[in-house]
């Protein structure tokens, strides 16, 4: 969806397709018909934005073949769909039965990660609507924290220099600006806003910035105003925002039905105690309250004694879009965990999943309207 900020700046609101398993072009196009078109229809939107996820093999194929890129753009346009942002965090196999730590590989010390990200930038440059100001690619926060040493940090810094140069080449060749956004996440080298500022201090801030994932921000127990103010003061742009909500509770035993084998669910307390997964936190009996990296649907509240960090999402939206100028123009709903929710909450059919995602987008649209943004 496109919404209009009171300043006249278009705000692009999309949903992230990493919730779907397709990793080849035909499968990706099929998911447009199964999910994206019904979502657009349910919202009554002329155009629906997708935060497109492309696994590394299909990204490479598209980057190498202008005809394939033209086909993909044509398929999007024919269905009233558009892409201004791409999720480049998962490399491939994101909906496999077990993902866990594999999602952090390859990391930013490797050429594979650099190649994948530049492939995505080349593809996105050709998918961008003609009137879009720029595109964005979100990516992992350098690496999982262990192992990490000075040599790896130096290698990653060199990759980021190569990335900025490659993005400049994309702009020179296509006339389109694509920026890359590093996404702080619990357990990674870059977990907090402060760490993002430190690790990206010497990066090219015209092309590289931060993806603020609001569930991750909540799990770090950061306040949106403080985090966004620190980024502004450091001159580090908010390239993209991932609209997400984490689980929160003062009674951790109520979380047992959320333990599942596919994704990591990092758990944090306000005192800084941490576990890398929910089952570990339960076994260690960390003192509550907890916030858990488990993206839950934005538009519904879990049953007590559980809650979602939706109040923090509202605070963040007020900071991001409630002022005289927006701090970001790319907003992507990223609830990739629909398929691992407790059975009673899990969609059973494609239509039910489409309904749930549409409800999330409608929730976001209503929240932004409350801030004076026009639909």
Buried (B, 14 or more C-beta within 10 A) or exposed (E): BBBBBBEEBBBBBBBBBBBBBBBEBEEBBEBBEBBBBBBBEBBEBEBBBBBBBBBBBBBBBBBEEEEBBEBBBEBBEEBBBBBBBBBBBBBBBBBEEEBBEBBBEBBBBBEEBBBBBBBBBBBBBBBBBEEBBBBBBBBBBBBBBEEBEEEBBEBBBEBBBBBBEBBBEBBEEBEBBBBBBBBBBBBBBBBBBBBBBEBBEEBBBEBBBBBBBBBBBBBBBBBBEEBBEBBEEBEBBBBBBBBBBBBBBEEBEBBEEBBBEBBBBBBBBEEEEBBBBBBBBBEEEBEBBBBBBBBBBBBBEBEEBBBBBBEBBBBBBBBBBBBEEBBBBBBBBBBBBBBBBEEEBBBEEBEEBBBBBBBBBBBBBEBBEEBEBEB
